[in-house]
Amino acid sequence: METHGGLSSREPLCASTHCDPRTAELLWSSGSFAETWPHYGYSSGSDLELVVREEFARVRGITYLDHAGTTLFAESQINGFFQDLCGNVYGNPHSHNPSSRLTHDTVERVRYRILQHFNTNPDSYTVVFTSGCTAALKLVAECFPWQHRGHFSYLTDNHTSVVGMRGLATRMGATALPVTPEEVEGRAGECVNPKNHEIPHLFCFPAQSNFSGRKYPVWHVRGVQAGKLYPSCAWGGRWFVLLDAAGLASCSPLDLQETPADFVSISFYKMFGFPTGIGALLVRNTAAAVLSKSYFGGGTAAAYLAGEDFFIPKPTIADRFEDGTISFLDIVAVHHGFDTLQRLTGGMERVQLHTFGLARHTFVMLSCLRHGNGQPVAQVYSHTEYEDPSTQGAIVNFNLLDAQGTVVGYSWVGKLASLFNIQLRTGCFCNTGACQQHLSMSNQQVKSNLQAGHVCGDDIDMIDGQPTGSVRVSFGYMSTFQDCQMLLRFVVNCFVHKPVKIDEARLDKLLQSPCTVDYISPQKPSAVDPKSPQRIQEGPHSFPVAVNVDSPLWRTKNRTLSRIFLYPIKSCAAMEVDHWPLGPLGLQYDRLWMVVNINGVCMSQKQEPRLCLIKPTVHWASRELHLYAPGLKPVSVPLEGCGQQSPAIQLCQSKVCGDRVQIVDCGDSAANWLSEFLEKPCRLIRQNPCFTRGMRRAQEKEEPAAALSLANEAQYLIINTASVEVLQKRIMSRYHRKVSFPLISRFRANLVINGAEAFEEDDWGQVQIGNSVFQVVGQCERCHMIGIDQDTGARTLEPLLSLSACHKGKVSAEEW
């Protein structure tokens, strides 16, 4: 017989607990639970118990019910992180070598993943990494411009780390203003004419109480900001809102478009168990300027002097507030946490319904359980009847009562629970305000309890017959109905005076109106059909090349377009053609796809030279992109759309040359093919057809910006064969022999021009090929990727070594 912590999961419950069959069915039957809550689990065909056995085998025999303290990490989450660390070299992001660049790009990818999770974007919010949620709160407290007549206001139902901010606020002259939850709306009529608009105030409240799981209305954010709720309506000035979302984010979605708090603190280990040393402050960009810090650490300075009080911070919000080297490996682990959470659950809406259903069942049964004499078994501390997951989280807080109605001390409950391997939380949970409210403790009682020897976190659970705390159980995304069963079995077997009874009237009332929530389906990107009004052709007998330059001598040159290359997959092999249509992003299908690693970061030949051996070919007849590589059978993806997408990665974001781009995953078939060839996990993505990205150089000049594909900085890259020949001669003179490799392919240009003078392209303003006119936007400074042989993937010193002595250290390729 299988047992959990000494309590049999299959014992004859009616006989052992002296309860009638109807009571036993309500308490223990999964069928009865499913009838009242159909949202258990994450999909109609999933086996949650199988997932728990495979991903959380270490908790076998343990009933873990402290997910509000920290939830559990999945085994595949840790395995994925381990494989990531073993397969990649992550350097300090403050350096500029390839391993450091990988770290930087991965960190930026994770920043976006966080914002995407909370339904916002980098245009609205910035992610500032901290060592945890408490550090995020402390950062706001240290940087907020406290002043005389300003207020730091907070709900009394707040974590210790929030209340602790008042020490810094009052030291700087602000007034601490605690507010009860009832006052926020109840005193909204105390409005005054707004005065002192320039005085900043800060109001902080939890999105979800860590004591009771009560969810506070999200519209309170806008109400306080607009001066329509207390305390902002009574004091005037400019009110900022700090939202402590650590508790809510563990099991519920948070939409920052709907809830535009100025500052949001979050904790990742509460969401997916690991890593534990990283949190974040989400800063609303429009509120960032109000924060000002005195200390500056490594990585935050644009410039400073050691011998003079001179310091200029870096311009970006994250750089200004992340002192020293961030915990970048923990940030890499955050990516795997989000991936695992999405893969196992399908999203936070489903997590919310699943966990709420378990909490609701526990609440209903504890509320309805009666001793043999009819007295309640538990006193549950809650502002709701658990009828709606938008107002109540996956927490049940209670004290057990004996048959005479006396509270059973939480310390005794906790010790007995540990004996049966049921792991829960007891005390006041670092929330004295909520504890006082629910246990009806006055300020004087708290002080008297301290004098009696009781301090936070100890085992003194009763003083003068009154409880000093309570018992809290909380659920996570991997919690099961069996966890509820084990808790209720423990309560019935150890604390209920038999026979067990159920308050049928209360039960019927609680089950009368079960709640339902519609799922939010992810939007699928729509395919587009790029128009191709023009074609360009190569060769001296097709289109001549005309340029707009100042020198009259250059106007007489017979320049021709000699070769055309496109690169369907960024950083993979070129596809040479003799004619090709032009699209709105450049050569049609040029650099529309790219390969990303398991963290969604773009892979280039700088890190993976073998990418050059992957040869993509556009097949017009089948409307497919075919991929070829040595030793593998070809694989294909549709030219338009992406075929069957991965359920884990659909519409997401990556970065190209510092720009954020929206991308769409191309499915498992291409991903498996690429991973086999490159011998590391990776995926093929393409630019989202609905996404538009403009050229940065044009934007900096405040000129109309042409739309870009996944190319770095411009739609087209051209190179002048005469300029390359100068470099070839330089290499031959250095080694006194003929250059043995083709240089043109090293520069990965789209268009190759013949018949021009060496380096005359530096002064071109416009170029005309046939009827197509192109605007030259500038020179492209070549990186060390030109040191990779495009036929073999081997690294060579040339031509990079000779560039330092040729044309001011660079061969310029022009960008259009």
N, C-alpha and C positions, 0 to 999 in steps of 0.2 A: 504494500500500500504506500502510495506517495504521500509524504508529509511535508508541510511547510512550517518550519520553526516549532515543531512539536505538536502542532494541531493538524489532525488528519483532514485532508481535503475531501475524503469520501466517507466519513463516519456517518451513521444514521442520525441526522441532525434532529429530527422530531423527538426521538427517544432521549438523546443526550442532553438536549436543551429544554425539554418539557414544554414544547410549543406545538400548537395544533398545526395540521397540514397547510392551512391557508397562510398562517404566519411564516412557516418554513419556506413555502414557495416564494413569498414576497422577499424574504431575506436572502435566500440562497439561489433561486432559480435564474439562470441566465436567460431562459426563455421569457420569464416574466419581465426581466430588465429590458430585453430587446423589444417587447411589446410597448413599453412606455418610452423607450429611447432608441429609435431606429438609426441614429447617426453614430453608433459605436463602430470603431475601426475607420479605415480610410478609403475603402472602395468595396463595391459589392463582391468582388472576387478575391479579396485579400484575406490572408490568414494572419491576424495580428499575433496570435500565440506562436505561430511559426517564426515570425519576425523576431519576437522576443527571445525565443530559444536560440536563434542564430546570431543575433546582434547583441544580446544582453545575457549571455549564458552565465556570466559571473554572479548574477543576482538570483540564481536558482536557490530556492529555499529561503529567500529574503523577501519580505514585503516592504518595499521601499516607498515611503509616503512623505518624503521631505523634498519634493521637487521645487518648492518655493525657496528652499535654501540653496540647492543646486540640483539640476536635473542630471541624468546619466548620459554619458557619451556612448555611441554605438561602436562596435568593434570595427566595422568597415570604415568608419570615420577616422579612427586612429591608424588603421592599415593604409588608407589612402594618404594620410599625412606622412606616414613613415616612408612610403614609396616615393612620395614627392621629394622628401629630404634626401633620400638615397639617389634619386635620379637627377637632381638639380643642385647647382652650386649657388647659394644665395650669399651675396656679399653685402657689406655695409652700404645702405642706400645713399650715403653722403659721398661715396666715391663715384667714379665715372667709368669703371671698367665693365666688361660685359656681365659679370656676375652681379655687380651692383646695379646695373641697369635692369637686369631681370628682377631683382628685388624691388626696385622702384616701380616698375611696371605692374608687378604683382600686387603691391600695396595699393596702387591707384585703382586697380581692378577690384580689389576688395572694398575700397571706399565706395565705389559705385554699387557694388553688390549690396552693401548695407543700405544705401539710399533707396535702391530699387525695392528692397524688402519692405521699406516703410513708405512706399509709393511716392517717392519724391526723386529729385535729380540734383546734380551739382549746380544747376543754375539757381536753385532755391536754398540748398543746405550744403554745409561743409562738414565732413567727418574729421574730428580731432581725436586721435587715439590717446587714451589715458591708461593708467594701470588698473582701472576698474571704475565702477559707477561712483563710488565715494570720491575718487580722485577727480572725476568729472564735475561733481558738485562743488568740490573744494576749489577747482579751477575757476568756476563762475564766482564763487565767494571772494576769491583773491583778486579778480580782475574787474568786478562790477564797480562802477563809479559811485560808491556810497558817499552820501553827504548829509549835512544837516537838513532836516525837514523831509528827507527821503525815508522810505520804509522798506524793511524786509518783512514781508507778510507770508505766512505759511499755514497750511491746514494743520490742525492739531493731530490729525491722522496722517502722520508723516514718519518716515524712517529717521532714526537718530542722526544719520549723516546729513539730512536736510536741516533738522533743528540746530545741529552744530554750526551751521553757517552763520547763525546770529551773532556768534562771538566776534567774527571778523566784521560783520556789518555794523554792530553797535560800537565797536572800537573806532570805526571811521565816522561816527556821528549819526548813523541812521537809527531809526526806531524799530525795534522788533514788534511785530503785530501778529500774534497768533489768532487764527480764525477757525471756528468750528465749522464742520461741513454744512450745518444748517444755516449758518449766517451768510454764506456766499449768495444764496438766492433769497433767503429770508430778509436780509437787510438791504436788498437792492433798491428799495424805495428811498433810502437815505442819500439820494443823489444831490450833489451840489453843483454850482456852476464851475466848470473846470478852471482851475487856477494853476499857475506855476507850471506851464506846459513843459518847461525844460528840466524840471526836477525828475530824475529817474527813480522809479520804484521797482521792486521785484516781488512777484508773487509765485510761490512754489506749491504745487500739489502733486500727489501721486496719481498716475493714470489708473492704478489699481492698488488698493490697500494691501500691504503685505501681512496685515493682521487677519482681516476677515475676507479678503478677496473682493470687496466692494469696488465696483468700477465707477469712477466719477464721470459725469457727463463731459464729453469731448468739447461741447460748445462753450464750456466754461473758459476755454482758452481765448476765444474771440471775445467773449463777454467781458472778461477782465481787461483785455487789451483795449477794448472800445470804451471802457469806463461805464459799463452797464450793469456790472455785478459788484458786490461788496468784496474787497475793500476799495477797489479803484474808483467806484462811483462816489465815495465819500471823501476822497482826498485829492482828487485831481492829479495833475502831473502826467508823465508818460510812464505807463506800466508795461513792464516786460514780464513774460511768463516762462518759468522754468518747469518743465514737465519731467518728473521722475518716472521713467517708463520701464525700469528694470523688472518690476513685478509683472506688468501687463505683457511685455514682449515675450515672456517665457511660453505662454500658451495662447496668445491672442494676436490678431492683426492690429497694426496701428497705421492709420492713414494720415500722413503729415500734410497732405493737401487739404484734408478736412479739418485737421487739428494743427494749425500752423504755429506751434509754440516757438518762442524765440530760442530756447535752449532745451535740449532733450538728452537726458542721461540714460545710458543703457549698459547692460552687463551681458557678456556673451556666454559665460558658463551657465547662466540661468536659462539660456535658450537651448544649448546643445551640449552642455557638460564639460566641454574642453575647447579652448584653453582657459585657464583660470586667472591668468595674470594680465588680462587685457579687457578694457572697456572702451567707451567712446562718449564724447560729447558731440551731439549734432547741433551745429550752430546755424541758425537762420541767417543767411547772408546779409539781409537788410538790417539785422541787429548786431552784426559782428563788430561794427565800429565802436559800439559803446564799451566793449571790453578793452581794458588796457592793463598791461603787466609791466612790472618793474624789472624783474629778473629776466635775463636772457641766457639761454644755454646754447650748446653746440647745435648748429643747423638752423638757428632762428635768425641769424644776423645776415643782412645784406652787406653791411660794413660796420666796423667799430674800431676804435683806437684804444690801445692799452694805456697810453700815457695821458689821455684826455677823455673827459666825459662826453664821448661822441658815440652814438649808436643809431643805426638805421635798420629797422626790422625788415625781414623779407616780406614781399607784397602779399603772398597768399595767406589765407586764414590759418590753414593747417600748419604751415611752416612757422608762423609766428608763435603758435601755442604748443608745439610739440618740442619740448626741450630735450636736447641730446638725441642719441640714436633710439628710435622707436623700437619696440619689441617685435622686430619684423618677422621672426619665425613664428611667434604666436599669431601674428596677423595672417600669415600663410595658413595656419591651422584654422583660422576663422572661416576662410574660404571653404575648407573641407566640411566644416560644421554646417554651413548653409547648404552645401550640396547634399549632404546626408539628410538633413531635415526635409528638404524638398523631395528627395528621392523616396524616402520612407513614408512620407505623409501626404504629399501632393499640395501642401500649402497651409498657412496658418488658419484659414477659415475652417478647414477640416480638423486641425488640432484643437481649435477652440470648441467645436461641437463635441468632439470625442471626449476631451477632458471635462468639459462642463457636464456632460451626461453622467460621468462617474461621480463627480462632486455632488450633482443633484440627487443621484440615487443614495449616496451616503447621507446627505442632509435629510432626505425624506425618511430614511429608515431610523436614523438617530432621533429625529423629531418625533417619530411615531412609536418608538419602543417604550414599553411600560414594564415596570416591575409587576410581580404577581399581585401586589396590592393596588395597582393602578397608577402609582406614582411615576413621573417621567424618569427615564434613565439618563438623559443628557439635557444640558442647557446649551443650545447652539447660539453663538454670537454672530448675528447677521442682520443687515438692514433689508434683506430681500428674502423672498420665499423660493429663490432659485428657479424662477420662471423664465428668465431671459438671459442668455449668455452675453448680451451687450451691457448688462448691469451687474453681473456677478461672475467672478473668475472661478478657477478650479481649486478653491481653498475651502475647507470646512474647519471652523474654529469652535471649540466646545469645552465644557467641563462635564465630567461624569458625576452623577448624583446617586447616592445610595437610596435604599427604600424609604428612608425617613426624610429625603430631600436635602441631605447635607452634601456639600461638594466633596468629592474625592480628590485629594491633592494631586496636582499634575505630576509631581515628582514620582509618586507611587505608580501612577498610570504609566509613566515613561519607563520605569524600571521593569514593570511587568511586561510591557510591550517588547522591550529588548530581550527579555527572557524567551519570548516566542518569536524572536527575529523579525519583529515589526518595528520599522525604523520611522519615527515621527519626530516632531519638534514640540518642545514645551517651554513655557516661560512667557515673556512679553514680546519676544521677537523683535527687539530693538525698535519698538513702537509704543512708548509709554503713553502717548496721547490717546491712541485707540484702546489701549489696555485699560486706562482710567475710565474711558467712556463706557466700555462694555461691561466692566466689572464694578462700575459705580464707585470708583475710588476717588476721593478728594485729594487735592494737593497736600493737605495736612496728613492724610493717611499715608501717602507715598513717603513723606518725610519721616513719619513715625515708624514706618516699616524699615527705613534705613537705620534709624536709631536702634531698632530691635535687632539689627544685624543682617537684614536682607539687602543684597545688592544684585544688580542685573546678572543673570546667568547662574545663580546658585540654586540649591535644592530646597530652599525654604519656601514651601508652596502654600502654607497656611499660617496666618497670624491673627490671633484673636478670633478664630473661627471663620475668617474671610480669606478667600483665595488671593494670592499675589500674582497669579498668571493663569494660563489655560493650556489646552492641548490643540495643536494645529496639524491637520493632515492636508497634503496638497498633492496634486496629480500632474504627471508629465505626459508627453506624447506617446510614451511606450507603456504607460500604465494600463492595466487590464481589469476586467470585471472581477477576476480572481483576487486582485488586491483589495477591492471593496469587500469581497466575501471574507477574506482573512481578517480584516479589521473588525467587521461586524461580528464574526464568530468569536473573536477575542473579547469583544465587549460583552457579548451574551454569556459566554462561558465563565468569565472572570468577575463580572460586575452586576449582572442582572439577578435579582431575587426571583426564583422560579415560582410558578410557571411564567414563561415569557408571554407578554401580551402586546398587541398592536392597537393603537388608537385608530380605529377604522374611520371615524368621522374626519379626523385630521388627514388621514391618508387619502381619502376620497377627495378632499378639498385640494391637497397639494398636487394630485395627479389629474385634476380636472382639466387643466389647460396646458398640455405640453407645448413647448416652444419649438418652432422650426425656423431655419435660416436658409435662404437661398445661397447656393454656391456661386462664387464668382468665377466664370470661365475665362481663361486667358485668351486674349485676342490673337488671332492668327494673322501673320503678315500677308498682305495681298501681293500677288505677282503683278509685275508691270511689263509692258512691252515697249522697250526703248525705241524711239523713232530714230531712223538712220537716213537722214536726208542726203548725206553726201558720202562719197568714198574718196580715198586717196590711193594713189598708185605709185609704185617705185619705178626707177629706171630713167635713163636720160631721154627716152622718147615718150614719157608720160607727162608728168607735171614738172615744169621748171620751178625753181624756188626764187622768189623775189623777196628782197629784204629792204626795210626802211632804215637807212643809216645816214650818217652825216657826211661820210667821205665820198666824193664824186668818183674816185677810182674804184670803189667797191661796187658801185651801181652797174659797172660794165661786166662784172664777173658772170660766167655761165654756170650758175649753181644748180645742182639737180638733187632730187631725193633718190638716194641709191639703195636704201634698205629700209624695211619696216619690221619692227618687232612689237609683239604685245606679250604681256605677262599675266595670263588669266589669274594665276594664283601668286600672290605677292611672295617674293623671294624664291619662287620655284623657277624652273627652266623657261627660256624664251620660246615663243612660237613665231617663227619667221614667215611672213606672208608677202605676196606680191601686190595685193590690194586689200583694202579693208574699210568697212563703213565707220563713219564717225557717229558717236552718240553724244548725249548730253553731258557725259562725264569724261569724254575723251575718246580714244579708240574703243569701240564697243567691246565689252567684256574684259577690258584691260584692268587688272588688279581689282576685280570684284570679289575675289575669294582670298582667304588667307588661312594659314594653319596656326592654331593656338594650342598652348599647353593645357594641362588639366586645370590650371587656374584662370584660363581664359585670356592669357597674355600672348600677344603676337610672337610667333617664332620666326626668326630671320636667319639668314646664312651666317650672321655673326656668331650665333650660338650653335646652329645646326647646319654646317656646310653641305651636308648631304641633301638638303632641300633642292639644290641645283640639279640633282639627278632625277627629280620628279618632273616629268614632262607632261604638262596639260595641253590638250588639243581640243579646239572647238569643232564640233561636228554639226554643221548646219542642218543636214538632212534629218538626223535623229533629235535635234535640238538638245544635245547633251554635251557636257564637258567630260572628256575621257582623260583619265590619269594613267600614265605609264611610269614604271620604275623597274630597274634591273631585278630579276628574280621573282617578280610578282605578276599575276594576271591583271589586266587592266580593270579599273573600276570606273563607274560613271555617275554623274549627278546631273539633274536637269539644269539647263541654262536659265530657265525662268522658274522661280520658286526653288524649293530645297528638298522636294520629295518627302519621305517619311522622316519627321524630325524626332530627335531624341526627347523622351519625356522629361529628362532632367534639365536640358538646356534648350530653350526655344529662342525667345527674343531676349537678348541681353546686350551688354555693352563691352567694348574693349577700347584700346587706345592705339592711335596711329600717329606717330610723330608728335605726341603730346596732345592730340585732339581726341575728344571722345567720339566714338562712332557706335551706332546701333547695328547689331549683327544678328544673323539668324543661323542656327545650327543646321548642318546639312545631313545629319542622320548618322546612324551607327555604322552603316556599311563603309562609307568613306573614312570614318574615324578609325575603325578597326584596321582598314587597309593602311592608312598612314601610320598608325601605331606600330603595326608589324614591321613596316619598312624602316622607320626611324628608331625602333626599339625603345619607345617610351610612350606613355599615354598622351594622345593629342587628338584634336578634332579639326574638321574642316568647317569653316563658317563662310558666309558671304554677307556683303553689306545689305542691310535691310532696304528693300526697294523704296520704302516710304520715308527713308531718312535722307536728309540733305546736309551736306557738309561743305562749307565754303573755304576757299583758299585763304590761309592766314595772312600771307603777304599783302593781298589785296585789301583785306580787312584792316590791316595796320595802316595802310595808306588811305583808308576810308574811300576805297573805290569799289564798284560793283564786283562781287566775288563770284567767279565761276564755280559750279558745283564739282566736287571731287569724288572719285571712287576711294579705294583704300591706298591710293598713291600718297607719297609723303607730303608733297607741297604744291604740286601743279598737275594739270591734266596730261601734259606731254613732256617728255625729256628728249632733247635733241643733242647730237654730238657732231662735231666737225672732224672729218677724217684728216684734214691737214693738221689740226691740233694734235691728234693722236700720233701722227707720223713724227712730229717733233719729239714727243715723248719716246717713241720707239728709237729714234736716233740717239737720244740721251742714254737710254738703257744699253744700246749697242756700244756706245763709246765708253760706258762704264765697264762693260765686261769684254769688250773687244770681240764680240761675236754677234751673229744675227739673233734677233728676238725669236724664241721658239714657240711662243704662244700667241693666239689672237687677242689683241688688246681691246678691240671694239666690243667684244662680248662682255668684257669685264665691267664696262660702264653701264650696262643694262639700259641703254637708251631705247626710246621708241622709234625715233627717226634719225637716220644717218644722212648727213649732207656732204655731197662732193662738190669740188670746184671752187671752194672758198679759200681765202688766205687763212693761215694759222692764227687762231685767237681773235679773228675779226668778229666772231659771234658775241664777244664781250660788249660790243656797242650796238648790237641789233635792238631795234625797238619793236618792229613788227616783221612777221614773215608770212609770205603768201605762197601757198602751194595750190596750183590750179585756181579754183574759185574760193578756196578757204583761206581766211586771213586769221593769223594767230598773233596774240599779244605776248611779247616776251616779258616775263615778270622778274627775271633775274638769274643769277648763276646758282648752280647747285654745287655746294661744296662736297666733294666726294669723301665717303667714309672708308674705313679699312676693309669693307666688303669687296673692294676691287682687288684685294689680295687673294681672292678665292678663285681657283680655276673652275670655270663654269662647265667644263666637260668632265672633271674628275672629283671636284669638291676638295682638292688638296689646297693647302694654304701656301702661298709664296710671298717672298719679300717684295718682289716687283709686281706691279709698277709703283706701289706705294712709296718705296724707298727713293725712287728717282724723282718723285713729285716735288720734294723739298727744293730741288735745284732747277725746277722747270716751271716757268710762268708763275712766279710768286708762290710757289709751293702747291699749286693745284692745277689740274686740267679741268677747265670749266666746261660743264655741260649745261646748256641753257634750258630753263624751265618756261613752259608756255602755259 
